[in-house]
């Protein structure tokens, strides 16, 4: 499986989040505590919305850096992270579930202003891949570059209306995966924690067909953390609404991390975050597949 982090809030250097915390994403690439694998060395990726562009345009398309080597010793990643500032960015470290270790299979995936990353898998993906791929909008199909289930899930969500209704699109994608797998006799096919962003908001999903999803946490509001820890200096530099969504906590600060409930999704956005229950949409997905 994989580990990932999504940051939204006060613009910071990427290195402050990716490298500096005690149990940073880079540390997790070697010493994951909650993942299926301890080591996540089958590639990495970061995606960010450039700060200078975001300040002058309504919607800034994100930049992406991905490579097949391990994150812990990549000099290009260090160079970019120590010189790039953003208020919304993703980081992902990959542990392959069977598809090739190649750049086009590294997360996050990008389409226009959208970023997408995933931890989990579609069980029996080889058996259902063709059916799922054929459900992708033909106008989008040629943009798929890799061979992962994660990218197919992204393009299905785009097909099912991600631009207008992210929760609904992901629900329809999940419904199609489950109904397609059922037709092939595959039980409990879907395991996912997903982050998707449009440059202004971040949606995070935690769901699995068997109800035993991979770990996912969201940080406590910064104003509440300041009240708990008035002596922690870095909290004074962040806006009240700065939030992180992570596969596993970045440190041990008491009260800093909250587990995302099973079968739910959250939206991190200006004006406050929202947490809702998540359920696949089967009928809509079946109709889109016909």
Phi and psi in degrees as GROMACS dihedral restraints (atoms count N, CA, C in turn):
[ dihedral_restraints ]
;  ai    aj    ak    al  type     phi  dphi    fc
    3     4     5     6     1  -138.3    20    10
    4     5     6     7     1   175.9    20    10
    6     7     8     9     1  -131.9    20    10
    7     8     9    10     1   145.1    20    10
    9    10    11    12     1  -149.8    20    10
   10    11    12    13     1   165.6    20    10
   12    13    14    15     1  -144.0    20    10
   13    14    15    16     1   139.0    20    10
   15    16    17    18     1  -123.7    20    10
   16    17    18    19     1   129.5    20    10
   18    19    20    21     1  -118.1    20    10
   19    20    21    22     1   136.7    20    10
   21    22    23    24     1  -143.4    20    10
   22    23    24    25     1   125.8    20    10
   24    25    26    27     1   154.2    20    10
   25    26    27    28     1  -143.5    20    10
   27    28    29    30     1   -57.9    20    10
   28    29    30    31     1   128.3    20    10
   30    31    32    33     1   -57.4    20    10
   31    32    33    34     1   131.0    20    10
   33    34    35    36     1  -138.4    20    10
   34    35    36    37     1   163.7    20    10
   36    37    38    39     1   -64.9    20    10
   37    38    39    40     1   137.4    20    10
   39    40    41    42     1   -57.4    20    10
   40    41    42    43     1   -32.6    20    10
   42    43    44    45     1   -63.9    20    10
   43    44    45    46     1   -27.7    20    10
   45    46    47    48     1   -63.5    20    10
   46    47    48    49     1   -27.8    20    10
   48    49    50    51     1  -100.8    20    10
   49    50    51    52     1   -40.3    20    10
   51    52    53    54     1   -78.7    20    10
   52    53    54    55     1   -30.5    20    10
   54    55    56    57     1  -115.5    20    10
   55    56    57    58     1   -36.3    20    10
   57    58    59    60     1   -78.8    20    10
   58    59    60    61     1   -35.5    20    10
   60    61    62    63     1   -58.9    20    10
   61    62    63    64     1   155.1    20    10
   63    64    65    66     1   -55.4    20    10
   64    65    66    67     1   -43.3    20    10
   66    67    68    69     1  -118.0    20    10
   67    68    69    70     1    56.1    20    10
   69    70    71    72     1   -63.5    20    10
   70    71    72    73     1   171.2    20    10
   72    73    74    75     1   -60.3    20    10
   73    74    75    76     1   -35.7    20    10
   75    76    77    78     1   -67.6    20    10
   76    77    78    79     1   -39.4    20    10
   78    79    80    81     1   -64.2    20    10
   79    80    81    82     1   -38.5    20    10
   81    82    83    84     1   -65.3    20    10
   82    83    84    85     1   -25.0    20    10
   84    85    86    87     1   -63.8    20    10
   85    86    87    88     1   -23.2    20    10
   87    88    89    90     1  -107.5    20    10
   88    89    90    91     1   -29.7    20    10
   90    91    92    93     1  -136.1    20    10
   91    92    93    94     1    53.7    20    10
   93    94    95    96     1   -63.9    20    10
   94    95    96    97     1   135.7    20    10
   96    97    98    99     1   -97.0    20    10
   97    98    99   100     1   -25.6    20    10
   99   100   101   102     1  -120.1    20    10
  100   101   102   103     1    -4.3    20    10
  102   103   104   105     1   -81.5    20    10
  103   104   105   106     1   167.5    20    10
  105   106   107   108     1   -64.9    20    10
  106   107   108   109     1   -38.6    20    10
  108   109   110   111     1  -108.5    20    10
  109   110   111   112     1   143.1    20    10
  111   112   113   114     1   -71.1    20    10
  112   113   114   115     1   -38.1    20    10
  114   115   116   117     1  -106.8    20    10
  115   116   117   118     1   132.5    20    10
  117   118   119   120     1  -122.4    20    10
  118   119   120   121     1    87.1    20    10
  120   121   122   123     1  -121.9    20    10
  121   122   123   124     1    19.2    20    10
  123   124   125   126     1   -97.2    20    10
  124   125   126   127     1    38.1    20    10
  126   127   128   129     1   112.3    20    10
  127   128   129   130     1   167.5    20    10
  129   130   131   132     1  -152.3    20    10
  130   131   132   133     1   169.7    20    10
  132   133   134   135     1  -162.8    20    10
  133   134   135   136     1   150.8    20    10
  135   136   137   138     1  -130.7    20    10
  136   137   138   139     1   147.0    20    10
  138   139   140   141     1  -135.8    20    10
  139   140   141   142     1   135.2    20    10
  141   142   143   144     1  -146.4    20    10
  142   143   144   145     1   152.5    20    10
  144   145   146   147     1   -95.3    20    10
  145   146   147   148     1   113.6    20    10
  147   148   149   150     1   -59.5    20    10
  148   149   150   151     1   130.7    20    10
  150   151   152   153     1   -64.0    20    10
  151   152   153   154     1   -43.9    20    10
  153   154   155   156     1   -65.7    20    10
  154   155   156   157     1   -32.0    20    10
  156   157   158   159     1   -76.2    20    10
  157   158   159   160     1   -40.8    20    10
  159   160   161   162     1   -61.7    20    10
  160   161   162   163     1   -27.5    20    10
  162   163   164   165     1   -79.6    20    10
  163   164   165   166     1   -13.1    20    10
  165   166   167   168     1  -121.3    20    10
  166   167   168   169     1     1.4    20    10
  168   169   170   171     1  -139.4    20    10
  169   170   171   172     1   153.0    20    10
  171   172   173   174     1   -66.3    20    10
  172   173   174   175     1   -41.8    20    10
  174   175   176   177     1  -135.5    20    10
  175   176   177   178     1   119.2    20    10
  177   178   179   180     1  -101.2    20    10
  178   179   180   181     1   127.8    20    10
  180   181   182   183     1   -69.8    20    10
  181   182   183   184     1   140.7    20    10
  183   184   185   186     1   -78.7    20    10
  184   185   186   187     1   157.3    20    10
  186   187   188   189     1   -98.7    20    10
  187   188   189   190     1   151.8    20    10
  189   190   191   192     1  -136.3    20    10
  190   191   192   193     1   138.0    20    10
  192   193   194   195     1  -126.8    20    10
  193   194   195   196     1   123.2    20    10
  195   196   197   198     1  -138.3    20    10
  196   197   198   199     1   146.8    20    10
  198   199   200   201     1  -155.8    20    10
  199   200   201   202     1   166.0    20    10
  201   202   203   204     1   -92.2    20    10
  202   203   204   205     1   -12.5    20    10
  204   205   206   207     1   -80.0    20    10
  205   206   207   208     1   173.0    20    10
  207   208   209   210     1   -71.6    20    10
  208   209   210   211     1   146.2    20    10
  210   211   212   213     1   -69.3    20    10
  211   212   213   214     1   -27.1    20    10
  213   214   215   216     1   -68.7    20    10
  214   215   216   217     1   -17.8    20    10
  216   217   218   219     1  -131.7    20    10
  217   218   219   220     1    25.2    20    10
  219   220   221   222     1   -88.7    20    10
  220   221   222   223     1   114.8    20    10
  222   223   224   225     1   -70.7    20    10
  223   224   225   226     1   -33.3    20    10
  225   226   227   228     1   -65.6    20    10
  226   227   228   229     1   -40.1    20    10
  228   229   230   231     1   -61.2    20    10
  229   230   231   232     1   -45.4    20    10
  231   232   233   234     1   -60.7    20    10
  232   233   234   235     1   -43.4    20    10
  234   235   236   237     1   -61.7    20    10
  235   236   237   238     1   -48.2    20    10
  237   238   239   240     1   -66.4    20    10
  238   239   240   241     1   -45.1    20    10
  240   241   242   243     1   -64.9    20    10
  241   242   243   244     1   -33.0    20    10
  243   244   245   246     1   -82.8    20    10
  244   245   246   247     1    -4.1    20    10
  246   247   248   249     1  -130.0    20    10
  247   248   249   250     1     9.9    20    10
  249   250   251   252     1  -121.2    20    10
  250   251   252   253     1   129.7    20    10
  252   253   254   255     1  -115.9    20    10
  253   254   255   256     1   135.1    20    10
  255   256   257   258     1  -153.0    20    10
  256   257   258   259     1   155.2    20    10
  258   259   260   261     1  -101.6    20    10
  259   260   261   262     1    -1.4    20    10
  261   262   263   264     1  -152.6    20    10
  262   263   264   265     1   115.3    20    10
  264   265   266   267     1  -153.2    20    10
  265   266   267   268     1   159.1    20    10
  267   268   269   270     1  -117.3    20    10
  268   269   270   271     1   149.8    20    10
  270   271   272   273     1  -137.3    20    10
  271   272   273   274     1   139.7    20    10
  273   274   275   276     1  -143.7    20    10
  274   275   276   277     1   135.5    20    10
  276   277   278   279     1  -121.4    20    10
  277   278   279   280     1   135.9    20    10
  279   280   281   282     1  -108.4    20    10
  280   281   282   283     1   138.3    20    10
  282   283   284   285     1  -124.1    20    10
  283   284   285   286     1   108.0    20    10
  285   286   287   288     1   -61.4    20    10
  286   287   288   289     1   143.0    20    10
  288   289   290   291     1  -103.1    20    10
  289   290   291   292     1    18.6    20    10
  291   292   293   294     1   135.4    20    10
  292   293   294   295     1   -22.6    20    10
  294   295   296   297     1   -83.1    20    10
  295   296   297   298     1   164.8    20    10
  297   298   299   300     1   -63.7    20    10
  298   299   300   301     1   149.1    20    10
  300   301   302   303     1   -85.8    20    10
  301   302   303   304     1    97.2    20    10
  303   304   305   306     1  -148.0    20    10
  304   305   306   307     1   159.1    20    10
  306   307   308   309     1   -60.1    20    10
  307   308   309   310     1   -38.9    20    10
  309   310   311   312     1   -69.7    20    10
  310   311   312   313     1   -11.3    20    10
  312   313   314   315     1   -97.9    20    10
  313   314   315   316     1    -0.9    20    10
  315   316   317   318     1   -84.9    20    10
  316   317   318   319     1   145.1    20    10
  318   319   320   321     1   -92.5    20    10
  319   320   321   322     1   163.1    20    10
  321   322   323   324     1   -78.3    20    10
  322   323   324   325     1   157.2    20    10
  324   325   326   327     1   -94.3    20    10
  325   326   327   328     1   151.6    20    10
  327   328   329   330     1  -132.4    20    10
  328   329   330   331     1   141.0    20    10
  330   331   332   333     1  -147.5    20    10
  331   332   333   334     1   110.8    20    10
  333   334   335   336     1    59.3    20    10
  334   335   336   337     1  -125.2    20    10
  336   337   338   339     1   -86.0    20    10
  337   338   339   340     1    -2.1    20    10
  339   340   341   342     1   -92.9    20    10
  340   341   342   343     1   138.2    20    10
  342   343   344   345     1  -117.8    20    10
  343   344   345   346     1   146.1    20    10
  345   346   347   348     1  -145.3    20    10
  346   347   348   349     1   135.0    20    10
  348   349   350   351     1  -145.4    20    10
  349   350   351   352     1   158.9    20    10
  351   352   353   354     1  -148.2    20    10
  352   353   354   355     1   143.8    20    10
  354   355   356   357     1  -123.8    20    10
  355   356   357   358     1   128.3    20    10
  357   358   359   360     1   138.7    20    10
  358   359   360   361     1  -151.4    20    10
  360   361   362   363     1  -170.2    20    10
  361   362   363   364     1   161.2    20    10
  363   364   365   366     1  -103.6    20    10
  364   365   366   367     1   112.4    20    10
  366   367   368   369     1   -63.0    20    10
  367   368   369   370     1   141.2    20    10
  369   370   371   372     1    65.2    20    10
  370   371   372   373     1    31.4    20    10
  372   373   374   375     1   -57.7    20    10
  373   374   375   376     1   -36.4    20    10
  375   376   377   378     1   -58.7    20    10
  376   377   378   379     1   -32.5    20    10
  378   379   380   381     1   -80.6    20    10
  379   380   381   382     1   -25.2    20    10
  381   382   383   384     1  -111.2    20    10
  382   383   384   385     1    -4.6    20    10
  384   385   386   387     1   -56.7    20    10
  385   386   387   388     1   -46.2    20    10
  387   388   389   390     1   -62.0    20    10
  388   389   390   391     1   -47.2    20    10
  390   391   392   393     1   -59.3    20    10
  391   392   393   394     1   -43.5    20    10
  393   394   395   396     1   -68.0    20    10
  394   395   396   397     1   -42.8    20    10
  396   397   398   399     1   -62.8    20    10
  397   398   399   400     1   -36.4    20    10
  399   400   401   402     1   -69.5    20    10
  400   401   402   403     1   -15.3    20    10
  402   403   404   405     1   -84.4    20    10
  403   404   405   406     1    -9.5    20    10
  405   406   407   408     1   -71.1    20    10
  406   407   408   409     1   138.9    20    10
  408   409   410   411     1   -51.8    20    10
  409   410   411   412     1   126.5    20    10
  411   412   413   414     1   -55.0    20    10
  412   413   414   415     1   -29.0    20    10
  414   415   416   417     1   -70.0    20    10
  415   416   417   418     1   -19.4    20    10
  417   418   419   420     1  -101.4    20    10
  418   419   420   421     1   -21.4    20    10
  420   421   422   423     1   -54.9    20    10
  421   422   423   424     1   -42.1    20    10
  423   424   425   426     1   -66.5    20    10
  424   425   426   427     1   -15.9    20    10
  426   427   428   429     1   -83.3    20    10
  427   428   429   430     1   -11.0    20    10
  429   430   431   432     1   -74.5    20    10
  430   431   432   433     1   124.9    20    10
  432   433   434   435     1  -108.0    20    10
  433   434   435   436     1   -26.4    20    10
  435   436   437   438     1  -107.0    20    10
  436   437   438   439     1  -161.7    20    10
  438   439   440   441     1  -128.3    20    10
  439   440   441   442     1    15.4    20    10
  441   442   443   444     1   -88.7    20    10
  442   443   444   445     1   155.3    20    10
  444   445   446   447     1   -64.1    20    10
  445   446   447   448     1   -33.2    20    10
  447   448   449   450     1   -60.2    20    10
  448   449   450   451     1   -43.5    20    10
  450   451   452   453     1   -69.3    20    10
  451   452   453   454     1   -39.1    20    10
  453   454   455   456     1   -60.7    20    10
  454   455   456   457     1   -41.7    20    10
  456   457   458   459     1   -59.8    20    10
  457   458   459   460     1   -41.6    20    10
  459   460   461   462     1   -61.1    20    10
  460   461   462   463     1   -48.4    20    10
  462   463   464   465     1   -71.8    20    10
  463   464   465   466     1   -27.9    20    10
  465   466   467   468     1   -66.3    20    10
  466   467   468   469     1   -42.0    20    10
  468   469   470   471     1   -62.9    20    10
  469   470   471   472     1   -41.2    20    10
  471   472   473   474     1   -60.1    20    10
  472   473   474   475     1   -42.5    20    10
  474   475   476   477     1   -61.5    20    10
  475   476   477   478     1   -38.3    20    10
  477   478   479   480     1   -90.2    20    10
  478   479   480   481     1    15.8    20    10
  480   481   482   483     1   100.6    20    10
  481   482   483   484     1    31.9    20    10
  483   484   485   486     1   -54.7    20    10
  484   485   486   487     1   -38.2    20    10
  486   487   488   489     1   -63.6    20    10
  487   488   489   490     1   -29.0    20    10
  489   490   491   492     1  -103.4    20    10
  490   491   492   493     1   -29.6    20    10
  492   493   494   495     1  -151.1    20    10
  493   494   495   496     1    78.9    20    10
  495   496   497   498     1   -55.1    20    10
  496   497   498   499     1   -48.8    20    10
  498   499   500   501     1   -60.5    20    10
  499   500   501   502     1   -41.8    20    10
  501   502   503   504     1   -66.5    20    10
  502   503   504   505     1   -39.3    20    10
  504   505   506   507     1   -65.1    20    10
  505   506   507   508     1   -41.9    20    10
  507   508   509   510     1   -68.0    20    10
  508   509   510   511     1   -37.3    20    10
  510   511   512   513     1   -64.0    20    10
  511   512   513   514     1   -40.4    20    10
  513   514   515   516     1   -69.3    20    10
  514   515   516   517     1   -37.5    20    10
  516   517   518   519     1   -60.7    20    10
  517   518   519   520     1   -48.0    20    10
  519   520   521   522     1   -61.9    20    10
  520   521   522   523     1   -39.8    20    10
  522   523   524   525     1   -63.3    20    10
  523   524   525   526     1   -40.8    20    10
  525   526   527   528     1   -65.6    20    10
  526   527   528   529     1   -42.8    20    10
  528   529   530   531     1   -58.2    20    10
  529   530   531   532     1   -46.1    20    10
  531   532   533   534     1   -69.3    20    10
  532   533   534   535     1   -42.0    20    10
  534   535   536   537     1   -69.3    20    10
  535   536   537   538     1   -36.8    20    10
  537   538   539   540     1   -66.0    20    10
  538   539   540   541     1   -44.8    20    10
  540   541   542   543     1   -63.3    20    10
  541   542   543   544     1   -39.0    20    10
  543   544   545   546     1   -60.5    20    10
  544   545   546   547     1   -38.4    20    10
  546   547   548   549     1   -67.3    20    10
  547   548   549   550     1   -17.9    20    10
  549   550   551   552     1  -101.6    20    10
  550   551   552   553     1     7.5    20    10
  552   553   554   555     1    72.6    20    10
  553   554   555   556     1    28.6    20    10
  555   556   557   558     1  -102.5    20    10
  556   557   558   559     1   114.1    20    10
  558   559   560   561     1   -82.7    20    10
  559   560   561   562     1   150.2    20    10
  561   562   563   564     1    46.6    20    10
  562   563   564   565     1    61.0    20    10
  564   565   566   567     1   -79.5    20    10
  565   566   567   568     1   -24.5    20    10
  567   568   569   570     1  -109.3    20    10
  568   569   570   571     1   129.2    20    10
  570   571   572   573     1  -132.8    20    10
  571   572   573   574     1   119.3    20    10
  573   574   575   576     1  -154.3    20    10
  574   575   576   577     1   134.7    20    10
  576   577   578   579     1  -120.1    20    10
  577   578   579   580     1   129.2    20    10
  579   580   581   582     1  -130.0    20    10
  580   581   582   583     1   140.8    20    10
  582   583   584   585     1  -121.6    20    10
  583   584   585   586     1   136.4    20    10
  585   586   587   588     1  -140.0    20    10
  586   587   588   589     1   140.2    20    10
  588   589   590   591     1  -138.6    20    10
  589   590   591   592     1   153.5    20    10
  591   592   593   594     1  -120.0    20    10
  592   593   594   595     1    11.2    20    10
  594   595   596   597     1   101.8    20    10
  595   596   597   598     1   -20.8    20    10
  597   598   599   600     1  -120.4    20    10
  598   599   600   601     1   -35.1    20    10
  600   601   602   603     1  -127.6    20    10
  601   602   603   604     1   156.5    20    10
  603   604   605   606     1  -123.4    20    10
  604   605   606   607     1   128.7    20    10
  606   607   608   609     1  -107.5    20    10
  607   608   609   610     1   134.5    20    10
  609   610   611   612     1  -127.8    20    10
  610   611   612   613     1   133.0    20    10
  612   613   614   615     1  -122.9    20    10
  613   614   615   616     1   140.4    20    10
  615   616   617   618     1  -131.8    20    10
  616   617   618   619     1   115.0    20    10
  618   619   620   621     1  -159.2    20    10
  619   620   621   622     1   147.9    20    10
  621   622   623   624     1  -148.1    20    10
  622   623   624   625     1   150.9    20    10
  624   625   626   627     1   -62.0    20    10
  625   626   627   628     1   -31.1    20    10
  627   628   629   630     1   -94.1    20    10
  628   629   630   631     1     1.4    20    10
  630   631   632   633     1    73.4    20    10
  631   632   633   634     1    24.0    20    10
  633   634   635   636     1  -132.0    20    10
  634   635   636   637     1    73.1    20    10
  636   637   638   639     1   -80.1    20    10
  637   638   639   640     1   158.4    20    10
  639   640   641   642     1   -63.3    20    10
  640   641   642   643     1   157.9    20    10
  642   643   644   645     1   -65.9    20    10
  643   644   645   646     1   147.0    20    10
  645   646   647   648     1  -156.5    20    10
  646   647   648   649     1   134.8    20    10
  648   649   650   651     1  -134.4    20    10
  649   650   651   652     1   152.3    20    10
  651   652   653   654     1  -125.7    20    10
  652   653   654   655     1   143.8    20    10
  654   655   656   657     1   -76.1    20    10
  655   656   657   658     1   153.3    20    10
  657   658   659   660     1   -71.3    20    10
  658   659   660   661     1   149.6    20    10
  660   661   662   663     1   -53.3    20    10
  661   662   663   664     1   142.1    20    10
  663   664   665   666     1   -64.7    20    10
  664   665   666   667     1   -37.0    20    10
  666   667   668   669     1   -63.0    20    10
  667   668   669   670     1   -36.9    20    10
  669   670   671   672     1   -68.5    20    10
  670   671   672   673     1   -37.2    20    10
  672   673   674   675     1   -67.6    20    10
  673   674   675   676     1   -36.8    20    10
  675   676   677   678     1   -60.9    20    10
  676   677   678   679     1   -39.7    20    10
  678   679   680   681     1   -65.3    20    10
  679   680   681   682     1   -36.3    20    10
  681   682   683   684     1   -75.0    20    10
  682   683   684   685     1   -35.0    20    10
  684   685   686   687     1  -133.5    20    10
  685   686   687   688     1    70.3    20    10
  687   688   689   690     1   -64.2    20    10
  688   689   690   691     1   -17.5    20    10
  690   691   692   693     1   -91.7    20    10
  691   692   693   694     1    -3.6    20    10
  693   694   695   696     1   -83.0    20    10
  694   695   696   697     1   108.2    20    10
  696   697   698   699     1   -67.0    20    10
  697   698   699   700     1   -38.4    20    10
  699   700   701   702     1   -66.2    20    10
  700   701   702   703     1   -22.2    20    10
  702   703   704   705     1   -66.9    20    10
  703   704   705   706     1   -25.7    20    10
  705   706   707   708     1   -72.0    20    10
  706   707   708   709     1   -15.5    20    10
  708   709   710   711     1   -90.4    20    10
  709   710   711   712     1    -7.8    20    10
  711   712   713   714     1  -107.6    20    10
  712   713   714   715     1   148.3    20    10
  714   715   716   717     1   -69.1    20    10
  715   716   717   718     1   158.8    20    10
  717   718   719   720     1   -59.2    20    10
  718   719   720   721     1   -31.8    20    10
  720   721   722   723     1   -93.9    20    10
  721   722   723   724     1     6.1    20    10
  723   724   725   726     1   -63.3    20    10
  724   725   726   727     1   128.2    20    10
  726   727   728   729     1  -137.2    20    10
  727   728   729   730     1   152.9    20    10
  729   730   731   732     1  -125.6    20    10
  730   731   732   733     1   140.1    20    10
  732   733   734   735     1  -116.8    20    10
  733   734   735   736     1   128.2    20    10
  735   736   737   738     1  -140.8    20    10
  736   737   738   739     1   153.3    20    10
  738   739   740   741     1   -68.0    20    10
  739   740   741   742     1   -34.1    20    10
  741   742   743   744     1  -151.1    20    10
  742   743   744   745     1   151.0    20    10
  744   745   746   747     1   -55.1    20    10
  745   746   747   748     1   147.7    20    10
  747   748   749   750     1   -87.6    20    10
  748   749   750   751     1    -7.2    20    10
  750   751   752   753     1  -170.3    20    10
  751   752   753   754     1  -171.1    20    10
  753   754   755   756     1  -114.0    20    10
  754   755   756   757     1    20.7    20    10
  756   757   758   759     1   -62.5    20    10
  757   758   759   760     1   119.6    20    10
  759   760   761   762     1   -57.7    20    10
  760   761   762   763     1   133.8    20    10
  762   763   764   765     1    81.1    20    10
  763   764   765   766     1     2.9    20    10
  765   766   767   768     1   -83.6    20    10
  766   767   768   769     1   -23.6    20    10
  768   769   770   771     1  -127.4    20    10
  769   770   771   772     1   140.6    20    10
  771   772   773   774     1  -130.0    20    10
  772   773   774   775     1   128.4    20    10
  774   775   776   777     1   -69.2    20    10
  775   776   777   778     1   132.5    20    10
  777   778   779   780     1   -72.4    20    10
  778   779   780   781     1   128.5    20    10
  780   781   782   783     1   -62.0    20    10
  781   782   783   784     1   154.4    20    10
  783   784   785   786     1   -57.8    20    10
  784   785   786   787     1   142.9    20    10
  786   787   788   789     1    53.0    20    10
  787   788   789   790     1    58.0    20    10
  789   790   791   792     1  -147.4    20    10
  790   791   792   793     1   167.5    20    10
  792   793   794   795     1  -141.5    20    10
  793   794   795   796     1   153.5    20    10
  795   796   797   798     1  -128.7    20    10
  796   797   798   799     1   155.6    20    10
  798   799   800   801     1  -121.9    20    10
  799   800   801   802     1   122.6    20    10
  801   802   803   804     1  -100.4    20    10
  802   803   804   805     1   118.6    20    10
  804   805   806   807     1  -154.6    20    10
  805   806   807   808     1   160.7    20    10
  807   808   809   810     1   -58.2    20    10
  808   809   810   811     1   135.0    20    10
  810   811   812   813     1    96.6    20    10
  811   812   813   814     1    -5.1    20    10
  813   814   815   816     1   127.1    20    10
  814   815   816   817     1   154.1    20    10
  816   817   818   819     1   -93.4    20    10
  817   818   819   820     1   158.1    20    10
  819   820   821   822     1  -130.9    20    10
  820   821   822   823     1   139.0    20    10
  822   823   824   825     1  -123.6    20    10
  823   824   825   826     1   128.8    20    10
  825   826   827   828     1  -134.1    20    10
  826   827   828   829     1   160.7    20    10
  828   829   830   831     1   -75.6    20    10
  829   830   831   832     1   145.5    20    10
  831   832   833   834     1  -115.1    20    10
  832   833   834   835     1   131.5    20    10
  834   835   836   837     1  -138.0    20    10
  835   836   837   838     1   136.2    20    10
  837   838   839   840     1   -60.8    20    10
  838   839   840   841     1   152.7    20    10
  840   841   842   843     1  -109.2    20    10
  841   842   843   844     1   107.4    20    10
  843   844   845   846     1   -84.1    20    10
  844   845   846   847     1   -48.1    20    10
  846   847   848   849     1   -62.7    20    10
  847   848   849   850     1   -44.2    20    10
  849   850   851   852     1   -63.9    20    10
  850   851   852   853     1   -40.5    20    10
  852   853   854   855     1   -65.8    20    10
  853   854   855   856     1   -41.3    20    10
  855   856   857   858     1   -62.8    20    10
  856   857   858   859     1   -39.6    20    10
  858   859   860   861     1   -65.2    20    10
  859   860   861   862     1   -38.0    20    10
  861   862   863   864     1   -69.6    20    10
  862   863   864   865     1   -25.8    20    10
  864   865   866   867     1   -79.3    20    10
  865   866   867   868     1   -19.3    20    10
